[in-house]
Amino acid sequence: MTDGTELTCVFVGSLVDVKYYKERLDELAISSLLKDDFSSGTIVGIGGVPNSVELLVAEEDAEKARACIDELQKG
C-alpha cells in the first residue's frame, strides 16, 4: 500500500475507534494504515495527543471508506 500510492486520512480518533474501523474496512477489502503520532512521540520522549490516531486509505478508496465509517457511526 505504500508503493507510491497517495494516502488520505478518512478518520481521526482514539486508537480503539481507529482499530475498529480498520477491521471493518478490512472486511470490505479496503486496505488501511494507522498513523499514531502519540505512540511514536512517547517512544522518543516528545509526547503527543492520545486521541489523534489517523486512519489512512488509498485515495481511490477514500469515498467508500468514509461512507462505511459514516454508516458505522450512525448505528
C-alpha angles and dihedrals in degrees: 000000000000094000094116094300113145110241126211129197110237099172140015121195146098121336090247093054094044092051090050093052091044090056092049091050090049088057088057091048092250109141116219142175133211121228109197110178091171094063091040091050093047091054093055094037102249099105127214143197112298097210098050103088111144127217111211129193136173112280092244090057097045098095094048091045093050091049090052092049092047091053092049091050091052092052 
